[in-house]
Amino acid sequence: MPDLKLAKLPDRTPVKITFKAGAGLNKSLEAYAAFYRDTYGQEEPIPELIPYMLEAFLKSDSAFNKARREKPAAVSTHPVARRSRDATPATT
């Protein structure tokens, strides 16, 4: 096998996730989208912002990232992570 500098690219298949947001969260998302528009001068729909917001949150969660480094199999095999792409989201 060739020794490439670039590792094999990860799976980049988009996954659609649907969830219900409470009224308070919806108002916060609307306010965030308005603040984003005011800050950058470009309006983005809330569904376009959410994946980047979640990614930023996960990157900033030090306990989660530490667990992923120390026990990657335990974190990546959590029942939520194993859920199929077509499964319905868990409700609380």
C-alpha positions in Angstrom: 0.0 0.0 0.0 1.4 3.5 -0.8 2.6 5.6 2.0 0.6 8.8 1.4 0.8 11.9 3.6 -2.9 12.3 3.4 -4.8 9.7 5.4 -8.0 8.1 4.0 -10.8 10.6 4.1 -13.5 10.0 6.7 -17.1 9.2 5.8 -18.7 12.5 4.8 -22.2 11.3 4.1 -24.6 13.8 5.5 -27.1 12.6 8.0 -30.5 14.3 8.5 -31.4 14.6 12.2 -34.9 15.9 13.2 -35.8 17.1 16.7 -38.3 19.2 18.5 -37.1 22.4 20.1 -39.0 24.0 23.0 -40.3 27.5 22.7 -37.5 28.9 24.7 -34.8 27.2 22.7 -36.5 28.3 19.5 -36.5 32.0 20.6 -32.8 31.6 21.5 -32.0 30.2 18.1 -33.9 33.0 16.4 -32.0 35.6 18.6 -28.7 33.9 17.7 -29.5 33.9 14.0 -30.3 37.6 14.3 -27.1 38.3 16.1 -25.1 36.3 13.5 -26.8 38.4 10.8 -26.0 41.7 12.6 -22.4 40.6 13.2 -21.5 39.2 9.7 -24.0 41.1 7.5 -25.3 37.8 6.1 -28.5 36.0 7.0 -28.3 32.3 7.5 -31.3 30.1 8.2 -31.3 28.5 11.6 -31.1 24.9 10.2 -27.8 25.9 8.5 -26.4 27.4 11.7 -27.3 24.5 14.0 -24.7 21.9 12.8 -21.9 24.5 13.2 -23.2 25.5 16.7 -23.2 21.8 17.8 -19.8 21.2 16.3 -18.4 24.2 18.2 -20.1 23.0 21.4 -18.6 19.5 21.1 -15.2 20.9 20.3 -15.3 23.1 23.5 -16.5 20.3 25.8 -13.3 19.3 27.6 -14.7 16.4 29.5 -16.1 14.8 26.3 -12.9 15.4 24.4 -10.8 13.9 27.2 -13.0 10.8 27.3 -12.7 10.5 23.5 -8.9 10.6 23.8 -8.7 8.2 26.7 -11.4 5.7 25.8 -12.3 6.3 22.2 -14.2 2.9 21.9 -16.3 3.6 24.9 -17.4 7.0 23.7 -17.9 6.1 20.1 -20.0 3.0 20.9 -22.5 4.8 23.1 -26.1 3.8 22.1 -26.7 7.2 20.6 -23.6 7.0 18.4 -24.6 3.5 17.2 -28.1 4.5 16.2 -28.7 4.1 12.5 -29.1 7.0 10.1 -32.8 6.4 9.7 -33.6 5.8 13.3 -35.8 8.3 15.1 -34.1 10.5 17.7 -34.4 9.7 21.4 -36.8 11.7 23.4 -36.5 12.8 27.0 
